[in-house]
Amino acid sequence: MSAIGGPPLIVNPNLQPLDPPSAFLTETIAQGLVRFDAAGEIEPALAQSWIVSDDGLRYTFRIRRATWADGSPVTAQQVAARLRAALSRASRNPFKPILGAVDSVTPMTDFVLEIALRGPRPNFLQLLAHPELAIVQNNGGTGPYRLARSEPAGLVLSFPRAEEETEESPTN
């Protein structure tokens, strides 16, 4: 894949804006709770499922069993911490003004996360699908690809190992 601009960098969107090459890289190696499919519709990503309350004020996400690039499991507590960082006073995330509708981000269990809103936002799931809200930790994410190595000609990405894909598919 090629993108016009400088070399892609893994950057924290809460500290600086993503340029187009870095946004493509982020979408490739890290996911948000949801993502856009090829038709622009919302589909599961890090969240395997979600429930929206009837009043549109609570979004409850079930986090799929996934691992970070270092092999450690992803927890709802880690996802909540990354989302809270996007909301923080110090955040420079370009979506921070829109995220003002978020009242709280609460891990309910290791794999369940609830986001409470101050008022209903019909496009809230679409907002969560943007690369600026991808869940990144220690310069890596949960895929769908892994950063294998950096070469002078560019970055080399790889698919997760077969056992990682099996681990990410919950049995219950």
N, C-alpha and C positions, 0 to 999 in steps of 0.2 A: 504494500500500500504506500502511496506517496501523498504528501500534503504540502501545500505551498506555505512556506514560512521557515522559521529556524528549526533546528533539530528538536524533536519531541522530548519533553522532560516530564518526569514524574514530579508533579508539584502538588502542594496542598492548596486546593481552591479557596480555603479559608484564609490563606495568607497572601495569595496573589491570583490574578485572573488567569484562566487557561487560554493560551493562544490556540488556533485551530489544530496544529500538529499535536500539542499536549492534550487537547480534549479528545482527539482520536485515540491516542495512547491510553488515556484514562479509561475510556469506554471499552478498550480492549482488555486491559488487565484488571480492572476493578468494576464493580457493579453497584448500583443503588439497590434499594429494596425492590424496585420494579424497573423495567426498561421498555423502550419502544421496539416493536417488531418491525419487519420490513414494510408493512403497510401503515406504520405510524400509530398503531394501537398499543395499549398497555398490556404487558405480559409479565409473568413472574420473573424475578432475577434472584436476588439474595433472599427475598421472601418467597416461600413456596405458595403461600395463600394469604388472603387478607379479608377482613370483614369491616364494612363501614356501618356505623350505627345509623338507625333510621333518621336521626336528626342531623347527620353529616358532621358531627363534632368529634367522633372517636373513630380512629383507624387502628385496628388490631392486626398485627402482622405475625405470621408464623415463619420464623427464620428456618431455612433449610439447613441441613447438616452440611456445612462447608468448612473449608480450611483456608488459612492464610497461606501465602507463598512459602512460609517456613514450616508448614505442616500443622501448626497449632489450630485448634478449633475456633470458629467464629462464634461469639456469644451475643445474645441480645444486649448485654451490658456494654460490650464494645461498640456495637452499632449505635446504641443510644448515646454513648460518649461522643462519637463522631458527628452525629446529628446535632447534639447540643453545642458542639464546637462551632458548627455553621451558624447557630443562633446567637452565639456569645457576643458580648459587647465589643470584643477585640476582633471579631471576624471581619474579613474583607471579602467574603463570598458575595458574588454579584446577585445572588438570590436572597440575601439576608432581608431586604425590605419586604419581599413577598412572604418570607417565612415568619414575619411578625404575627401572622394569624395563629402560629403554634403556641399553645399554652404550656404544654409539657410533653416530654418524651420519657416514657417510663418502661424499663424492662420489667415484665411481669414474672417471667421464668427465664431459664437459660436460653430458650428458643422462642419466646413470645415477647413482643414489644408493642406498646400502645402509644400512639400519638394523639393528644387531645388538642383540639382547635378552639379558639375563642369564638369563632363564627364559621359557618359552613363555607367551604371553598370547593366548588364543583370541579376545578381543574387541579386539585391537590395531588392526585396520583401522577399526572403528567409532569408536574413540577419535580416530584421525586425521581423521575426517570432521567433527568439531565445529568451529564457527567460532573457538573459542579457539586452534585450531591452523592457522588459515588463514595462508597465506604472504602477508604484507603488507610492502611496502617503500615508503618515502617517501610515506606516506599514500595508497597505492594498491595495487591488486592486479592479478590477471590476469583478472578478469571473473568471471562471465559478462557483467556490465555494467560500464560506466565511469561515474564520477561526472562529469557534464557541467558542472553549475554548482549553486550554492546560491542559493535564492530565499527571500524572507520566508515563503512558504507551505510550503517544504520543499526537499528536494533533487531535482534533475532528473538522472535516469540515462539513459544511451544505450546502444545496442548497439555493439559494436566495429565499426569500418569493415570493409567487405567484404574489403579486402586483408589486414587483420589475421586474419580468419577463415581465409583461404587459407593464410597463413603458419603458422598454428597446426596445420594438418593436415599431418603429416609424409608424405613421399613414400616413405619406406623402412620 
